[in-house]
Amino acid sequence: MIRVFLALSLLFAAAAARAESLKDSVSNVTVVGEAIEEVAPDRAILRFGVVTERPTAIAASTDNAHTVDAIIAELKAAGVPDADMQTQGVSLAPVAAEERDPKGKSRTVQTFRASNSLAVTVTPVEKAGDVIGRVIDKGANSVEGVDYDHSDLDKKRDELRAKAVKDAERRARIYAEAAGLRLGRIIEIRPQDESGPVPAMAARIAAAAPAAAPAPLRPGAQRVAERVSIVWALTR
């Protein structure tokens, strides 16, 4: 495997060197093509948790587990499959606090805090607000955010990559014809890094409320872009 990787690295390095040599020896034009599209998300990844504080570690962990079990049952009832639920973190830790009695004397009171956080993928995205309301009803007391995603984003990016190449060719042809030249062979194709869709985050909810209403989420649209730099040789 190491030999194959080394051979590929040397091959790419040689190809890059040949491209640089060609660019130095022939007339050429370098153009960046791009393709951009607004994509409507079709699924949401909800991140929420349950925090339970009790006088003992056993009570905190037991009550926390019961609440999480109720939330998972509610998610299943809402049509969320097991494969779309993932535990993100579990913790149990002592918590010390100072208290004062009516005479002003202070004492340290120790309790225990158990927490369990989950990530849940909801499809279609329109169900996300209702799911958040339902898990809050069942005891979730921390909503950490929501990310939006498109289930077929790779296919969309492939389409945009092809369009970006066509856009680069169109621009290069304009430059070449304006100079009285024609496009020759492609010397180099170099994809340009483009950041992915920026996840939208929901507001943090500090505590649960009885009969919580569906959260007013607005998925909006995500900007997906692909850019490519292409070098063409120029001929007469």
C-alpha positions as CSV (number, residue, x, y, z in Angstrom):
1,M,0.0,0.0,0.0
2,I,2.9,2.4,0.8
3,R,4.5,1.6,-2.5
4,V,1.3,2.3,-4.4
5,F,0.8,5.6,-2.5
6,L,4.4,6.6,-3.3
7,A,4.0,5.7,-6.9
8,L,0.8,7.8,-7.2
9,S,2.5,10.7,-5.4
10,L,5.4,10.6,-7.9
11,L,3.0,10.3,-10.8
12,F,1.0,13.4,-9.7
13,A,4.2,15.3,-9.0
14,A,5.5,14.5,-12.5
15,A,2.2,15.5,-14.1
16,A,2.3,18.8,-12.2
17,A,5.8,19.4,-13.4
18,R,4.9,18.7,-17.0
19,A,1.9,21.1,-16.7
20,E,4.2,23.9,-15.4
21,S,6.7,23.2,-18.2
22,L,3.9,23.4,-20.8
23,K,2.6,26.7,-19.3
24,D,6.1,28.1,-19.7
25,S,6.6,26.9,-23.3
26,V,3.3,27.7,-25.0
27,S,0.8,30.6,-25.0
28,N,-2.0,29.8,-22.6
29,V,-4.9,31.3,-20.7
30,T,-6.0,30.4,-17.2
31,V,-9.7,30.8,-16.4
32,V,-11.7,30.0,-13.2
33,G,-15.2,28.6,-13.9
34,E,-17.9,28.4,-11.3
35,A,-21.4,27.1,-10.8
36,I,-23.6,28.1,-7.9
37,E,-27.0,26.8,-6.8
38,E,-29.4,27.4,-3.9
39,V,-30.5,24.0,-2.5
40,A,-33.4,23.5,-0.3
41,P,-32.5,21.1,2.6
42,D,-34.5,17.9,2.9
43,R,-33.4,16.8,6.3
44,A,-32.5,18.2,9.7
45,I,-30.0,17.0,12.3
46,L,-31.4,17.9,15.8
47,R,-29.0,18.1,18.8
48,F,-30.6,18.1,22.2
49,G,-30.1,16.7,25.7
50,V,-31.4,15.8,29.1
51,V,-29.7,17.2,32.2
52,T,-30.9,15.8,35.6
53,E,-29.7,16.9,39.0
54,R,-30.4,14.8,42.1
55,P,-29.1,14.3,45.7
56,T,-27.4,11.0,44.8
57,A,-25.5,9.6,41.8
58,I,-27.9,6.7,41.4
59,A,-31.0,8.9,41.5
60,A,-29.5,11.3,38.9
61,S,-28.5,8.6,36.5
62,T,-31.7,6.5,36.9
63,D,-34.0,9.5,36.4
64,N,-32.0,10.7,33.5
65,A,-32.1,7.3,31.8
66,H,-35.9,7.1,32.3
67,T,-36.3,10.5,30.6
68,V,-34.1,9.5,27.7
69,D,-36.0,6.3,27.3
70,A,-39.3,8.2,27.1
71,I,-37.8,10.6,24.5
72,I,-36.5,7.7,22.4
73,A,-40.0,6.1,22.5
74,E,-41.6,9.4,21.4
75,L,-39.1,9.7,18.5
76,K,-40.0,6.2,17.4
77,A,-43.7,7.1,17.6
78,A,-42.9,10.1,15.4
79,G,-41.4,7.8,12.7
80,V,-37.7,8.3,13.5
81,P,-35.8,5.0,12.9
82,D,-33.2,3.7,15.3
83,A,-30.4,4.3,12.7
84,D,-31.2,8.0,12.8
85,M,-30.6,8.4,16.5
86,Q,-27.1,8.7,18.0
87,T,-25.9,9.3,21.5
88,Q,-23.4,12.1,21.4
89,G,-22.4,12.2,25.1
90,V,-23.1,10.8,28.5
91,S,-21.8,12.2,31.8
92,L,-22.3,12.0,35.6
93,A,-20.5,14.4,37.9
94,P,-20.8,15.8,41.5
95,V,-21.9,19.4,41.8
96,A,-21.1,21.4,45.0
97,A,-23.0,24.5,45.9
98,E,-22.9,26.9,48.9
99,E,-26.1,27.4,50.9
100,R,-26.8,29.7,53.9
101,D,-29.3,29.0,56.6
102,P,-31.5,31.7,58.2
103,K,-28.7,32.5,60.7
104,G,-26.3,33.2,57.9
105,K,-24.2,30.1,58.4
106,S,-23.0,28.6,55.1
107,R,-22.7,24.9,54.3
108,T,-21.6,23.0,51.2
109,V,-24.4,20.9,49.6
110,Q,-23.4,18.3,47.1
111,T,-25.6,16.9,44.4
112,F,-25.0,14.9,41.3
113,R,-25.7,15.9,37.7
114,A,-26.3,13.4,34.9
115,S,-26.5,14.4,31.3
116,N,-27.2,12.6,28.0
117,S,-27.1,14.3,24.6
118,L,-28.5,13.0,21.4
119,A,-28.3,13.8,17.7
120,V,-31.4,12.8,15.6
121,T,-31.8,13.0,11.9
122,V,-35.3,14.0,10.9
123,T,-36.7,13.5,7.4
124,P,-38.5,15.3,5.9
125,V,-37.2,18.6,7.2
126,E,-40.7,19.9,7.8
127,K,-41.1,17.5,10.7
128,A,-38.2,19.0,12.7
129,G,-40.1,21.7,14.5
130,D,-42.8,19.2,15.6
131,V,-40.1,16.7,16.8
132,I,-38.4,19.3,18.9
133,G,-41.8,20.1,20.6
134,R,-42.4,16.5,21.3
135,V,-39.0,15.7,22.8
136,I,-39.3,18.8,25.1
137,D,-42.7,17.5,26.2
138,K,-41.0,14.3,27.2
139,G,-38.3,16.0,29.3
140,A,-35.5,17.3,27.0
141,N,-34.3,20.5,28.7
142,S,-31.4,21.5,26.4
143,V,-31.8,22.1,22.6
144,E,-28.3,22.7,21.4
145,G,-29.0,23.4,17.7
146,V,-30.1,22.0,14.4
147,D,-28.0,21.5,11.2
148,Y,-29.6,21.3,7.8
149,D,-28.5,18.9,5.1
150,H,-29.4,17.6,1.7
151,S,-29.5,13.8,1.2
152,D,-28.3,13.9,-2.4
153,L,-25.6,16.6,-2.0
154,D,-22.9,14.6,-3.7
155,K,-24.9,14.2,-6.9
156,K,-25.7,18.0,-6.8
157,R,-22.0,18.8,-6.4
158,D,-21.1,16.5,-9.4
159,E,-23.6,18.4,-11.5
160,L,-22.1,21.7,-10.4
161,R,-18.6,20.5,-11.1
162,A,-19.6,19.7,-14.7
163,K,-21.2,23.1,-15.1
164,A,-18.2,24.8,-13.6
165,V,-16.0,23.2,-16.3
166,K,-18.4,24.4,-19.0
167,D,-18.4,27.9,-17.5
168,A,-14.6,28.0,-17.6
169,E,-14.6,26.9,-21.2
170,R,-17.1,29.6,-22.1
171,R,-15.0,32.3,-20.5
172,A,-11.7,31.1,-22.0
173,R,-13.2,31.0,-25.5
174,I,-14.3,34.6,-25.1
175,Y,-10.8,35.7,-24.2
176,A,-9.2,33.6,-26.9
177,E,-11.5,34.9,-29.7
178,A,-11.1,38.5,-28.5
179,A,-7.4,38.0,-29.0
180,G,-7.8,36.4,-32.4
181,L,-6.8,33.0,-31.1
182,R,-8.4,29.6,-30.5
183,L,-8.4,27.2,-27.6
184,G,-6.0,24.3,-27.9
185,R,-5.5,21.4,-25.5
186,I,-6.1,21.6,-21.8
187,I,-2.9,21.8,-19.9
188,E,-4.2,21.7,-16.4
189,I,-7.4,21.3,-14.4
190,R,-7.3,22.3,-10.7
191,P,-10.4,22.2,-8.5
192,Q,-10.8,25.2,-6.2
193,D,-11.7,24.6,-2.6
194,E,-15.2,25.7,-1.8
195,S,-16.7,25.5,1.6
196,G,-19.9,23.5,2.0
197,P,-23.3,24.7,3.0
198,V,-23.3,26.7,6.2
199,P,-25.4,24.9,8.9
200,A,-28.2,26.9,10.4
201,M,-28.4,26.8,14.1
202,A,-31.6,26.8,16.2
203,A,-31.8,28.9,19.4
204,R,-30.8,27.2,22.6
205,I,-33.7,26.3,24.9
206,A,-32.7,26.3,28.5
207,A,-35.6,24.5,30.1
208,A,-38.6,22.5,29.1
209,A,-42.1,23.8,29.2
210,P,-45.3,21.7,29.5
211,A,-47.1,21.1,26.2
212,A,-44.3,22.7,24.2
213,A,-45.4,24.0,20.8
214,P,-43.5,23.0,17.6
215,A,-40.4,25.1,17.3
216,P,-40.7,27.7,14.5
217,L,-37.8,26.5,12.3
218,R,-37.0,28.0,8.9
219,P,-34.6,25.8,6.9
220,G,-34.2,28.4,4.2
221,A,-31.9,27.5,1.3
222,Q,-28.2,26.5,1.3
223,R,-25.7,27.9,-1.2
224,V,-23.7,25.2,-2.9
225,A,-20.8,26.2,-5.1
226,E,-18.1,24.5,-7.1
227,R,-15.1,26.3,-8.8
228,V,-12.4,25.0,-11.1
229,S,-9.3,26.5,-12.6
230,I,-8.4,25.3,-16.1
231,V,-5.4,26.2,-18.2
232,W,-5.8,26.1,-22.0
233,A,-3.1,26.3,-24.6
234,L,-3.8,28.9,-27.3
235,T,-3.4,28.4,-31.0
236,R,-3.9,30.5,-34.1
